[in-house]
Amino acid sequence: MRARFKPSVTVAAVIAQDFDGVQKFLLVEEETRDGLKFNNPAGHLDPGESLPQACARETLEETAYHFTPTDVVGVYMSRFQRGSATEPSGQEDITYLRFAFCGELGAHVSGQALDEGIVRAVWLTADEIRASTDKHRSPLLLQCMEDYLAGQRFPLALVTTDVSVFAG
């Protein structure tokens, strides 16, 4: 019997802030198999949490900033392949289903350690992000930012979490 296809569900925060009239986006710089890469504050959905809760948690863990999602920027799917010593084909084939949110940036938690692999949180302009595509962990980083800049927003009510998710 063929294995069921199960994409990896991820969340991402698209966070923009004005710095003296210049809009910048909060990204993380992280260690990857391919060296240092930029990404949105992002990560996997954990059991027992809603998508907005996962986004708030991942943002705090990766940037030390509180974040409250208020809108859905978009839902994205991408496929990634990389070499693998454990896969018979020699390639690991992963499909990501990303839910991107924008919202309100909260307080910074001074002294909080960042997730393993995260080197730093960094603020970059849209032009700096566009000019650094070779350092993007995912092509979805740029797509999410461009959709945000185009004003793409959907109500948070678009994503519903049944109470059964929160049951022990």
C-alpha positions as CSV (number, residue, x, y, z in Angstrom):
1,M,0.0,0.0,0.0
2,R,1.2,3.4,-0.9
3,A,2.0,5.8,1.9
4,R,-0.5,8.7,2.4
5,F,0.8,12.1,1.3
6,K,1.2,14.4,4.3
7,P,2.5,17.9,3.8
8,S,4.3,19.5,6.7
9,V,2.0,22.2,8.1
10,T,3.9,25.4,8.9
11,V,3.1,29.0,10.0
12,A,4.9,32.2,9.3
13,A,4.7,35.7,10.6
14,V,5.0,38.7,8.2
15,I,5.9,41.5,10.5
16,A,6.4,45.1,9.2
17,Q,7.4,48.1,11.3
18,D,8.1,51.7,10.5
19,F,11.6,53.0,11.4
20,D,11.8,56.8,10.8
21,G,9.6,56.5,7.7
22,V,11.3,53.4,6.4
23,Q,9.3,50.2,6.4
24,K,11.3,47.1,7.5
25,F,10.4,43.5,8.0
26,L,11.3,41.3,10.9
27,L,13.2,38.2,9.8
28,V,15.4,35.6,11.4
29,E,18.8,34.6,10.3
30,E,19.4,30.9,10.9
31,E,21.9,28.1,10.5
32,T,20.9,25.6,7.8
33,R,22.6,22.7,6.0
34,D,23.3,25.3,3.3
35,G,24.8,28.0,5.6
36,L,23.2,31.1,7.1
37,K,19.7,31.9,5.6
38,F,16.9,34.4,6.1
39,N,13.4,33.4,6.8
40,N,10.2,34.8,8.3
41,P,9.7,33.9,11.9
42,A,8.2,30.5,11.1
43,G,7.9,26.9,12.2
44,H,5.7,23.8,12.5
45,L,2.3,23.5,13.9
46,D,2.4,21.6,17.2
47,P,-0.3,19.2,18.5
48,G,-3.0,21.0,20.6
49,E,-2.7,24.5,19.1
50,S,-4.4,26.6,16.5
51,L,-2.6,28.0,13.5
52,P,-2.6,31.6,15.0
53,Q,-1.3,30.2,18.4
54,A,1.5,28.4,16.6
55,C,2.5,31.6,14.7
56,A,2.5,33.6,18.0
57,R,4.6,30.8,19.7
58,E,7.1,30.5,16.8
59,T,7.6,34.2,16.6
60,L,8.3,34.5,20.3
61,E,10.7,31.5,20.2
62,E,12.6,32.7,17.2
63,T,12.7,36.5,17.7
64,A,11.9,37.1,21.4
65,Y,9.0,39.3,20.4
66,H,5.4,38.8,21.3
67,F,3.2,38.7,18.3
68,T,-0.6,38.6,17.9
69,P,-1.9,37.5,14.4
70,T,-4.8,39.6,13.2
71,D,-5.1,38.6,9.5
72,V,-4.2,35.8,7.1
73,V,-1.8,37.0,4.4
74,G,-2.1,33.8,2.4
75,V,-1.8,30.0,2.3
76,Y,1.1,28.7,0.3
77,M,2.4,25.3,-0.8
78,S,6.0,24.6,-1.8
79,R,8.1,21.5,-2.5
80,F,11.7,21.1,-1.3
81,Q,14.2,18.4,-2.2
82,R,17.6,17.8,-0.6
83,G,20.1,15.0,-0.4
84,S,19.4,12.4,2.3
85,A,21.5,9.4,3.5
86,T,18.4,7.8,5.0
87,E,16.1,7.8,1.9
88,P,16.4,5.0,-0.6
89,S,16.3,7.5,-3.5
90,G,19.0,9.6,-1.9
91,Q,16.6,12.5,-1.9
92,E,14.4,13.8,0.9
93,D,11.2,15.2,-0.7
94,I,9.2,17.6,1.5
95,T,6.1,19.6,0.7
96,Y,5.3,22.5,3.0
97,L,1.8,24.0,3.5
98,R,2.4,27.4,5.0
99,F,-0.1,29.7,6.6
100,A,1.2,33.2,6.7
101,F,-0.2,35.8,9.2
102,C,0.3,39.5,9.8
103,G,-0.6,41.2,13.0
104,E,0.5,43.3,15.9
105,L,4.1,43.2,17.2
106,G,4.2,43.2,21.0
107,A,6.9,43.7,23.5
108,H,10.5,42.3,23.2
109,V,11.5,39.9,25.9
110,S,15.0,41.0,26.8
111,G,17.4,38.2,27.5
112,Q,15.2,35.4,26.1
113,A,17.3,32.8,24.3
114,L,16.3,32.2,20.7
115,D,15.5,28.8,19.2
116,E,18.3,26.5,18.4
117,G,19.8,27.4,15.0
118,I,18.5,31.0,15.1
119,V,21.5,33.3,15.0
120,R,19.6,36.6,15.3
121,A,16.4,38.5,14.5
122,V,17.0,41.2,11.9
123,W,15.0,44.1,10.4
124,L,15.4,44.4,6.6
125,T,13.7,46.7,4.0
126,A,11.7,45.1,1.1
127,D,14.6,46.1,-1.3
128,E,17.1,44.4,1.0
129,I,15.0,41.3,1.0
130,R,14.5,41.3,-2.7
131,A,18.3,41.7,-3.2
132,S,19.2,38.8,-1.0
133,T,17.2,35.9,-2.6
134,D,20.3,33.7,-2.6
135,K,20.1,33.9,1.2
136,H,16.4,33.0,1.5
137,R,15.6,29.7,3.2
138,S,12.4,29.4,1.2
139,P,11.0,31.2,-1.9
140,L,7.9,31.7,0.2
141,L,9.7,34.4,2.2
142,L,9.6,36.8,-0.8
143,Q,6.1,35.7,-1.9
144,C,4.6,36.3,1.5
145,M,6.3,39.8,1.7
146,E,5.1,40.8,-1.8
147,D,1.5,39.6,-1.0
148,Y,1.6,41.6,2.2
149,L,2.9,44.7,0.4
150,A,0.1,44.3,-2.2
151,G,-2.4,44.5,0.6
152,Q,-3.5,40.9,0.6
153,R,-5.3,40.2,3.8
154,F,-8.0,37.7,4.8
155,P,-10.0,37.6,8.1
156,L,-8.5,35.5,10.8
157,A,-11.9,33.7,10.8
158,L,-10.8,32.1,7.6
159,V,-9.0,29.5,9.7
160,T,-11.1,27.6,12.2
161,T,-9.9,25.3,14.9
162,D,-12.4,22.8,16.2
163,V,-12.4,22.3,20.0
164,S,-11.3,18.7,19.5
165,V,-7.8,20.0,18.8
166,F,-7.5,21.3,22.3
167,A,-8.8,18.1,24.0
168,G,-6.2,16.1,25.9
